[in-house]
Amino acid sequence: MTQAQPTAKIRPVILSGGAGTRLWPLSTAARPKQFLDLVGDGSLLRQTFERMADPVLFSAPTVICGPGHVEAVEEIAATAGTVARLIVEPAARNTAAAIALAALTAEAPDELLLVLPSDHHIAAPDRFRATVDAARAGAEAGLIVTFGMKPTRIETGFGYIEAGEPLTGAVRRAIRFVEKPDAARAAEMTASGNYLWNGGIFFASAATLIAAFEAHAPAVIAAVRTSLKASDTPDPAAFATVPALAFDHAVMEKSDRVGVIPSDFGWSDVGSWLAAFEHAPRDEADNAVDPGSVVIDGHGNLVRSTGPRIVALGVNGLMLLATDEVILVAPLADAQRVREAHAWFTTPK
């Protein structure tokens, strides 16, 4: 009787970059949101490590980050009990370069790589792992599988993926990628039932990724390969020549070997303070408040501080955000305008 071969483990590749503008002032370029506790369960990066802690499904993760974030990544990995391999990018060159680095430094051409952001929140980690396992057949068949989130509302802040016919198992053909739509188009796509939110998670073998780069973004893979000639540490001068492209634009929108798996595991990109509020624990008055701060006689407020304690009295629907340098007070409904405040604060006066 032939014994079943053990299933190869999946290598998580965690992209840990970020400019830190959408959740300013707590999130900054020096300490972007993956290093912050925004939803009450530890930092988003720690949550990401913990989702990958299944030793049957996953091998040790690779983290791709910039030189200024190495210490923070190592500290959070240690507190999560994770032994991570770090690849340090000399400069930020967007997600295509980071994914090319991961593919070219994989242990073997057939190693399966699960590429995911470090700064997303997933409410149901068990369902996430089950979805990854269900997507394996597509990745093993030579597809780049992306994870499409089932829409829960009409949303203009995300890109969408149109899902087509079944390819293998639960994986369907990705027919097209749609940039962030206006409200009417978002409503139309959501009502159709064939469109999913683009979650920015990719699953493929190293060989599949390299072949896709060579076919659709040869300048990216060539420049990254040149930067790695001496070692697995990118040469700064050579890496600076890598075109700065998003993986979606460089590869996913061009390849005919792309699948999408419909996903429902409580995903959020935590892309605004309103999203952080929605996923954070809240008290009986619907306030999300840091320990040490307080809201008295108020409802529906978000209070976060890495500096002074905040005491809010008789206010409703506000975000009150403080560091040692700045305090931001605004209606929580205006969370998307935080970039305006960041731009004003950082512009020389």
BELNOR-V747433 format. One record per run of one state. SS is the DSSP state (A for helix, B for strand, O for the rest). FROM is the first residue (numbers start at 1). TO is the last residue. If there is no record, write none. Layout:
ss:from:to
SS:FROM:TO
SS:FROM:TO
//
This chain:
ss:from:to
O:1:9
B:10:16
O:17:32
A:33:35
O:36:43
A:44:51
O:52:57
B:58:66
A:67:79
O:80:84
B:85:89
O:90:93
A:94:104
O:105:111
B:112:117
O:118:120
B:121:122
O:123:124
A:125:140
O:141:143
B:144:150
O:151:159
B:160:168
O:169:170
B:171:178
O:179:182
A:183:192
O:193:194
B:195:205
A:206:216
O:217:217
A:218:227
O:228:235
A:236:239
O:240:246
A:247:252
O:253:257
B:258:263
O:264:266
B:267:268
O:269:272
A:273:279
O:280:287
B:288:289
O:290:293
B:294:296
O:297:298
B:299:299
O:300:301
B:302:305
O:306:310
B:311:313
O:314:315
B:316:316
O:317:317
B:318:322
O:323:326
B:327:331
A:332:346
O:347:349
//
